[in-house]
Amino acid sequence: MTATSPSRLQIAHIRKAYPGVLANDDINLSVAPGEIHAVLGENGAGKSTLMKIIFGTVKPDAGDIYWNGEPVHIANPHVARKLGIAMVFQHFSLFDTLTVAENIALGLESDTDMQDLVARIRQTGEKYGLELEPNRHVHTLSVGERQRVEIVRALLTNPQLLILDEPTSVLTPQAVEKLFVTLRKLADEGCSILYISHKLDEIRALCHSATVMRGGRVTGNCDPRNETSAGLSRMMIGDELVRLHRERNPESQRNERKLHVNRLSLPKAHLFATELKDIECEVRAGEIVGIAGVSGNGQQELLAALSGEDQRAAPHMIMLGDAAVGHLAPNPRRARGLGLVPEERLGRGAVPTLSLSANMLLSHQKQPYVKHGMIDFGYTRKIAASIIERFKVKASGPDALAKSLSGGNLQKFIVGREMERRPGVFIVAQPTWGVDVGAAAQIHAEILALKQEGCAVLVISEELDELFALCDRLHVIAKGRLSPSISIEQATREQVGLWMSGLWHDDDPEAPSAGAEAAHA
């Protein structure tokens, strides 16, 4: 951009307040044509509110927005899209009962030809490594696949400004690199990009500039290419990160097998589901086992089988200690010591319209929470408040509605709620998806502490850095099959990335997993 050319986007003195919360306080930000600009901050720092103001889904209380040097009033997303602004939300804006193509069509002109759109979706997905089946209904998609829909929908509009909120949280390292090639190409063509991510290494590798927010205010600007990840972390949270200490428990403390998935096979529950084939996995007391993989390869189906949401498995296919539970519903499994955090926060992990204290009752339904059939609301509020304090959840208190929290803060509360049960087996899916670096470090530290107490922990995640930081052993799931396990000391990112394509047997990529043979590598 020359000295006389206008910014693509400039916002001046933006302010937005909610009851009890000043989300944006006198925010100034400028993005040049072709610039990739990061917006950094903790969960609840005001980043998402600011992006929604730019996209027209939230109206500011004060301030001005300039587009290509001209003042504009972005009353709604339709106006934003006509200007050339596209946004990929962290929390998706999709209709479950419509197909992928129908959802994408809602953001396009009313005379869009659907057959042509289906072809464009396939072409765009293949070009950018975001493959989708356009005729599949959204309610059958995993969280990661839903994010692909949002990204493809944004790219189809040929935007001048693309806003990305945590775009790589469900992509493999190879897919991230491919997306970065795409984003750099878009920037070279003049498209401006606002990039929100908690992955500081990505920001340092991709972005030209960064605005740092804390408590609703801009606290700094920098060129992330000239900063370290530790330096960016300090700018974001104003403190040092919690240091992780992953200790490997002695074999004598890991003899008791607490979870055994015993050749679990399940046919597709619906047309677009993934069939599970001979899944073999075990987790022993005092160890953390990870499952990596690209979204849509059976993680959703495996989690449903483990939680009891899907009860079609034969009893012996899922063992909690000596108890065969494959046919049991979620509550009987919880009674046998299972704790579980699903990947979908709102709707499965929490009821959006209920308070945090009421959400405690989703997994705490016995004494002292319930006495003689009556809920002890005072005790429930007390424990909810203690979780808010312990996990540093940014909420107005235990009476705050779940939907009022940012994604990362709600995740911290759900993790805390499940850990409060002191489970013998703890299964967590995407534990830090969309969570800032400070909160992620805290959640990781709590998971490691649970392991040290003798809990058997199974982590299903698409974040390889997370799995390498936490796990003792690692599996990869691909096409509904599970790889052999490999100790974290022996695993490499390159090998895991190859296994994500199902290539863990040179002679037969479709061969069943040999997880039982290497389950205790």
C-alpha positions in Angstrom: 0.0 0.0 0.0 1.3 3.4 -0.9 1.4 6.3 1.5 -1.6 7.9 -0.1 -3.8 4.8 -0.7 -6.6 4.2 1.8 -6.7 1.2 4.2 -9.0 -1.6 3.1 -10.6 -1.4 6.5 -10.2 1.1 9.3 -12.2 1.1 12.6 -12.0 4.1 14.9 -13.0 4.3 18.6 -15.4 1.3 18.5 -17.2 0.7 21.8 -19.6 -2.1 22.7 -21.0 -2.8 26.1 -23.3 -5.6 27.4 -24.8 -5.8 30.9 -21.9 -6.0 33.3 -19.3 -6.4 30.5 -17.5 -3.8 28.4 -16.6 -6.0 25.4 -14.9 -3.3 23.3 -13.5 -0.1 24.7 -12.2 2.6 22.2 -10.8 0.1 19.7 -8.8 1.3 16.7 -7.5 -1.0 14.0 -6.4 -0.6 10.4 -5.9 -3.3 7.7 -4.2 -2.6 4.4 -5.0 -4.3 1.1 -3.2 -7.6 0.9 -2.3 -7.5 4.6 -2.7 -10.6 6.8 -3.4 -9.0 10.2 -3.7 -11.1 13.4 -5.9 -10.2 16.3 -4.6 -11.7 19.6 -6.1 -12.0 23.0 -7.4 -14.3 25.8 -10.8 -15.8 25.7 -13.2 -12.9 26.5 -10.8 -10.2 25.4 -13.3 -8.9 22.9 -11.9 -10.3 19.7 -15.1 -12.1 18.5 -17.3 -9.1 19.4 -15.1 -6.8 17.3 -15.2 -9.2 14.3 -19.0 -9.5 14.6 -19.2 -5.7 14.5 -17.1 -5.6 11.3 -19.4 -8.3 9.8 -22.6 -6.6 10.8 -24.0 -9.2 13.2 -23.4 -6.9 16.2 -24.1 -3.1 16.2 -21.5 -0.9 18.0 -22.6 1.6 20.7 -20.1 4.1 19.3 -17.3 4.5 16.8 -16.8 4.6 13.0 -16.0 2.1 10.3 -14.2 3.1 7.0 -14.1 0.8 4.0 -11.6 1.6 1.3 -11.4 5.1 2.8 -15.2 5.7 2.8 -17.4 5.8 5.9 -19.8 2.9 5.9 -22.6 1.6 8.1 -22.6 -2.2 8.2 -26.1 -2.9 9.4 -26.1 -6.6 8.8 -24.1 -9.4 7.1 -25.9 -8.9 3.8 -24.4 -5.4 3.7 -21.0 -6.8 4.7 -21.1 -9.4 1.9 -22.0 -6.8 -0.7 -19.0 -4.7 0.4 -16.8 -7.8 0.0 -16.4 -8.9 3.6 -16.6 -12.7 4.4 -16.3 -14.3 7.8 -15.7 -17.8 9.1 -17.1 -17.9 12.7 -15.7 -20.0 15.5 -19.2 -20.9 16.5 -20.9 -22.0 13.3 -24.0 -20.3 11.7 -25.4 -23.4 9.9 -28.9 -24.9 9.7 -28.7 -28.5 10.8 -31.6 -29.7 8.6 -30.3 -28.3 5.4 -27.6 -29.7 3.1 -24.1 -28.3 2.8 -25.0 -26.7 -0.6 -28.3 -25.3 0.8 -26.4 -23.7 3.7 -23.8 -22.1 1.4 -26.6 -20.9 -1.0 -28.1 -18.8 1.8 -25.1 -16.5 1.7 -25.2 -16.1 -2.1 -27.6 -14.4 -4.5 -31.1 -15.8 -4.7 -30.8 -16.8 -8.4 -27.7 -19.0 -7.7 -27.9 -22.2 -9.8 -27.7 -25.1 -7.4 -26.1 -27.6 -9.8 -23.4 -25.1 -10.6 -23.0 -24.4 -6.9 -22.5 -28.1 -6.1 -19.8 -28.2 -8.7 -18.1 -25.1 -7.3 -18.2 -26.4 -3.8 -16.4 -29.6 -4.9 -13.9 -27.7 -6.9 -13.1 -25.2 -4.1 -12.9 -28.0 -1.6 -10.4 -30.0 -3.7 -8.4 -26.9 -4.5 -7.9 -25.9 -0.9 -7.9 -29.3 0.7 -11.3 -28.8 2.3 -13.3 -31.7 0.7 -17.0 -31.7 1.3 -20.0 -33.7 0.1 -22.4 -30.9 -1.0 -25.6 -33.0 -0.7 -24.9 -34.1 2.9 -27.1 -32.8 5.7 -25.2 -30.6 8.2 -26.6 -32.4 11.2 -24.5 -35.5 10.2 -21.3 -33.5 10.1 -18.6 -33.4 12.8 -17.4 -30.1 14.2 -14.4 -30.1 11.9 -16.5 -30.8 8.8 -18.8 -28.0 9.7 -15.9 -25.6 9.9 -14.9 -26.7 6.4 -18.4 -25.6 5.2 -17.9 -22.2 6.7 -14.5 -21.7 5.1 -15.6 -22.9 1.7 -18.7 -20.6 1.9 -16.5 -17.7 2.6 -14.0 -18.5 -0.2 -16.9 -18.8 -2.8 -17.7 -15.1 -2.4 -14.3 -14.0 -3.6 -13.9 -11.6 -0.7 -11.9 -8.4 -0.4 -11.6 -8.9 3.4 -11.7 -12.4 4.8 -12.2 -12.8 8.6 -11.0 -16.1 10.0 -11.8 -17.1 13.6 -9.7 -20.1 14.6 -9.6 -21.6 11.0 -7.0 -24.3 11.6 -8.2 -25.8 14.8 -9.4 -29.0 13.0 -6.9 -29.3 10.2 -3.8 -31.6 9.9 -0.4 -30.0 9.7 -0.3 -30.7 6.0 -3.8 -29.2 5.5 -2.7 -26.1 7.5 0.3 -25.6 5.2 -2.0 -25.9 2.2 -4.4 -23.4 3.7 -1.5 -21.0 4.4 -0.5 -21.3 0.7 -4.1 -20.3 -0.2 -4.2 -17.4 2.2 -0.8 -16.0 1.0 -2.1 -16.3 -2.6 -5.3 -14.4 -1.6 -3.2 -11.7 0.1 -0.9 -11.5 -3.0 -4.1 -10.9 -5.1 -5.0 -8.0 -2.8 -7.4 -9.7 -0.4 -7.0 -8.5 3.2 -7.2 -11.1 6.0 -8.1 -10.7 9.7 -6.8 -13.8 11.4 -7.8 -14.8 14.9 -5.9 -17.8 16.3 -4.5 -19.0 19.6 -1.7 -20.9 17.7 1.1 -18.4 18.1 3.5 -20.3 15.9 1.0 -20.0 13.0 0.6 -16.3 13.6 4.4 -15.8 13.5 4.6 -17.8 10.3 1.7 -16.3 8.5 0.8 -12.8 9.6 2.3 -9.4 8.7 1.1 -7.5 11.7 -0.9 -8.1 14.9 -3.2 -6.2 17.3 -3.2 -7.4 20.9 -6.3 -7.1 23.0 -6.9 -7.6 26.7 -10.0 -6.8 28.7 -11.7 -5.2 25.7 -8.9 -2.7 24.9 -6.0 -2.7 22.5 -2.9 -3.2 24.5 -0.3 -3.3 21.8 0.6 -3.7 18.1 3.5 -5.6 16.7 5.0 -7.5 13.8 4.6 -11.1 15.0 7.5 -12.2 12.7 9.8 -10.3 15.0 8.4 -11.8 18.2 8.8 -15.1 20.0 5.8 -17.2 21.0 6.6 -16.5 24.7 6.7 -12.8 24.0 3.3 -12.9 22.3 1.9 -14.9 25.2 3.1 -12.3 27.7 1.5 -9.5 25.6 -1.8 -11.4 25.5 -2.2 -12.5 29.1 0.2 -10.2 30.9 1.9 -13.0 32.7 4.0 -16.2 32.2 2.3 -19.4 31.0 1.7 -22.3 33.3 4.6 -24.7 32.8 3.7 -28.3 32.0 5.5 -31.2 33.6 4.5 -34.4 31.9 5.8 -37.2 34.2 5.6 -40.8 33.0 4.1 -42.8 35.9 6.0 -46.0 36.7 4.8 -49.3 35.1 3.7 -50.4 38.6 1.2 -47.6 38.7 -0.2 -48.3 35.2 -1.0 -52.0 35.5 -4.7 -51.6 36.0 -6.6 -51.5 32.7 -9.5 -49.1 33.2 -10.8 -48.7 29.6 -10.7 -51.4 26.9 -12.2 -50.8 23.5 -12.3 -54.4 22.3 -12.6 -54.8 18.5 -15.4 -52.3 18.3 -17.2 -52.5 15.0 -20.3 -50.5 14.2 -22.1 -50.0 10.9 -23.1 -46.5 9.8 -25.8 -45.0 11.9 -26.9 -42.9 8.9 -25.9 -42.5 5.2 -23.1 -40.0 5.9 -21.7 -41.6 9.1 -18.3 -43.4 9.3 -18.3 -47.1 9.9 -16.1 -48.2 12.8 -14.0 -51.2 12.0 -12.2 -53.4 14.7 -11.3 -50.5 16.9 -8.8 -51.8 19.5 -7.5 -49.5 22.3 -6.8 -49.6 26.0 -6.0 -47.0 28.6 -4.5 -47.9 32.0 -4.5 -46.1 35.3 -2.1 -43.2 35.3 -1.6 -42.8 31.6 -2.9 -40.5 28.8 -3.6 -42.0 25.4 -4.3 -39.8 22.5 -6.2 -40.3 19.3 -5.2 -38.1 16.4 -6.9 -37.7 13.0 -8.5 -35.5 10.5 -12.1 -34.6 11.4 -14.7 -36.9 9.9 -12.8 -40.1 10.1 -14.8 -41.7 12.9 -14.0 -39.6 15.9 -17.7 -38.5 16.3 -18.9 -42.1 16.0 -16.3 -43.4 18.4 -17.1 -40.8 21.0 -20.8 -41.6 20.8 -20.1 -45.3 21.4 -17.8 -44.5 24.3 -20.2 -42.1 25.9 -23.3 -44.3 25.6 -25.1 -41.9 23.2 -24.8 -44.8 20.7 -25.7 -48.1 22.5 -25.5 -50.4 19.5 -22.2 -52.0 20.5 -22.1 -55.5 22.0 -21.5 -55.2 25.8 -18.0 -56.6 25.7 -16.8 -54.2 23.0 -16.4 -51.4 25.6 -15.1 -52.3 29.1 -14.8 -50.0 32.0 -12.6 -52.0 34.4 -14.2 -55.4 34.6 -17.7 -54.1 33.6 -19.0 -54.6 30.0 -20.8 -51.4 29.2 -21.1 -51.3 25.4 -24.9 -51.5 25.7 -25.4 -49.1 28.6 -26.7 -45.5 28.5 -24.5 -42.5 29.7 -25.7 -42.4 33.3 -24.9 -46.0 34.2 -21.4 -45.5 32.6 -20.9 -42.4 34.7 -21.9 -44.4 37.8 -19.0 -46.7 36.9 -16.5 -43.8 37.0 -16.7 -42.4 33.4 -16.2 -38.6 32.9 -16.6 -37.2 29.4 -16.2 -33.8 27.7 -17.8 -33.8 24.2 -16.4 -31.8 21.3 -19.6 -29.8 20.9 -19.9 -27.4 23.8 -23.4 -25.9 23.3 -26.1 -28.6 22.9 -24.0 -31.5 24.2 -21.6 -30.2 26.7 -23.9 -27.5 28.1 -27.5 -26.3 27.7 -27.2 -22.8 26.3 -30.3 -21.3 28.0 -29.5 -22.7 31.5 -27.2 -21.1 34.1 -23.8 -22.6 34.9 -25.0 -23.9 38.2 -28.0 -25.6 36.5 -25.6 -27.1 33.9 -23.7 -28.7 36.8 -26.6 -31.2 37.1 -25.9 -32.6 33.6 -23.2 -34.7 35.2 -23.8 -34.4 39.0 -27.2 -35.9 39.9 -26.5 -37.6 43.2 -25.6 -36.5 46.7 -24.6 -33.9 47.8 -26.1 -32.2 44.7 -29.4 -34.0 45.0 -30.8 -35.1 48.4 -33.9 -37.2 48.8 -34.9 -36.3 45.3 -34.5 -32.6 45.9 -31.8 -30.4 44.2 -29.6 -28.6 46.7 -29.4 -25.3 44.7 -27.1 -23.7 47.3 -24.5 -26.4 47.1 -24.7 -26.6 43.3 -24.1 -22.8 43.1 -21.2 -23.1 45.5 -19.4 -25.8 43.5 -20.1 -23.9 40.2 -18.6 -20.8 41.8 -15.5 -22.8 42.9 -15.0 -24.1 39.3 -15.3 -20.5 38.0 -12.6 -19.4 40.4 -10.3 -22.4 40.0 -10.4 -22.4 36.2 -10.5 -18.6 35.9 -13.7 -18.7 33.9 -14.7 -15.2 32.8 -18.4 -15.1 33.8 -20.6 -12.9 36.0 -21.1 -15.8 38.4 -22.8 -19.2 38.7 -26.1 -17.7 37.5 -24.6 -16.7 34.2 -26.2 -18.4 31.2 -24.0 -20.9 29.4 -24.6 -19.1 26.1 -23.3 -15.8 27.5 -19.7 -17.2 27.8 -17.1 -17.1 25.1 -16.3 -20.5 23.7 -13.0 -20.9 25.6 -14.5 -19.9 28.9 -17.4 -22.3 28.5 -14.9 -25.1 27.7 -13.0 -24.3 30.9 -16.2 -24.6 32.9 -17.2 -27.9 31.3 -13.8 -29.4 31.8 -13.9 -28.3 35.4 -17.4 -29.7 35.9 -16.3 -33.1 34.7 -13.1 -33.1 36.7 -15.0 -32.3 39.8 -16.4 -35.8 39.7 -12.9 -37.2 40.1 -13.5 -39.8 37.4 -11.6 -43.1 37.1 -11.8 -42.8 33.3 -11.7 -39.4 31.7 -12.5 -39.0 27.9 -12.1 -35.6 26.4 -12.6 -34.5 22.8 -10.9 -31.4 21.5 -10.0 -30.2 25.1 -8.6 -26.8 24.0 -10.4 -26.1 20.7 -10.7 -22.3 20.4 -9.1 -21.8 23.9 -6.4 -19.2 24.4 -2.9 -20.2 25.3 -3.2 -19.4 28.9 -6.4 -21.3 29.4 -5.1 -24.2 27.3 -2.0 -24.5 29.5 -4.2 -24.6 32.6 -6.5 -27.3 31.1 -3.5 -29.3 30.1 -2.0 -29.0 33.7 -5.3 -30.2 35.2 -5.5 -33.2 32.8 -1.9 -34.1 33.8 -2.8 -33.7 37.5 -5.7 -36.1 36.9 -3.4 -38.6 35.4 -1.0 -38.4 38.4 -3.9 -39.3 40.6 -4.3 -42.6 38.7 -7.0 -41.6 36.3 -7.0 -43.2 32.8 -7.3 -40.4 30.3 -8.2 -40.7 26.6 -7.8 -37.5 24.6 -9.3 -37.2 21.1 -7.8 -34.2 19.4 -6.9 -32.8 16.0 -4.2 -30.6 17.7 -0.9 -32.5 17.3 1.0 -30.1 19.5 -1.6 -30.8 22.2 -1.2 -34.6 21.9 2.5 -34.5 21.9 2.5 -32.3 25.0 0.1 -34.5 27.0 0.2 -38.1 25.9 2.2 -41.2 26.8 0.9 -43.1 23.7 -0.8 -42.1 20.5 -3.2 -43.7 18.0 -4.4 -42.3 14.7 -7.9 -42.8 13.4 -8.5 -42.9 9.7 -11.5 -44.1 7.7 -13.0 -45.6 10.8 -9.9 -47.7 11.7 -7.5 -47.2 14.5 -3.7 -47.4 14.0 -1.4 -49.3 16.4 -0.4 -47.2 19.3 3.1 -45.7 19.4 4.9 -44.2 22.4 5.1 -40.4 22.2 8.9 -40.6 22.4 9.0 -42.6 19.2 6.3 -40.7 17.3 7.1 -37.9 14.8 4.8 -35.4 13.3 5.6 -36.6 9.8 4.7 -40.2 10.7 1.5 -39.2 12.4 0.6 -37.0 9.4 1.1 -40.0 7.1 -1.0 -42.2 9.3 -3.8 -39.7 9.1 -4.2 -40.9 5.5 -4.6 -44.4 6.7 -1.1 -45.4 5.7 0.2 -47.3 8.7 0.6 -50.6 6.8 2.8 -50.3 3.8 1.4 -53.6 2.4 -2.3 -52.8 2.9 -3.5 -49.3 3.7 -7.0 -50.7 4.4 -5.8 -53.5 6.8 -7.4 -53.6 10.2 -5.6 -52.0 13.1 -3.0 -53.9 15.1 -3.7 -51.8 18.1 -3.9 -54.8 20.4 -0.4 -55.9 19.5 1.1 -52.5 20.3 -1.3 -51.3 22.9 1.4 -51.2 25.5 4.3 -50.0 23.4 
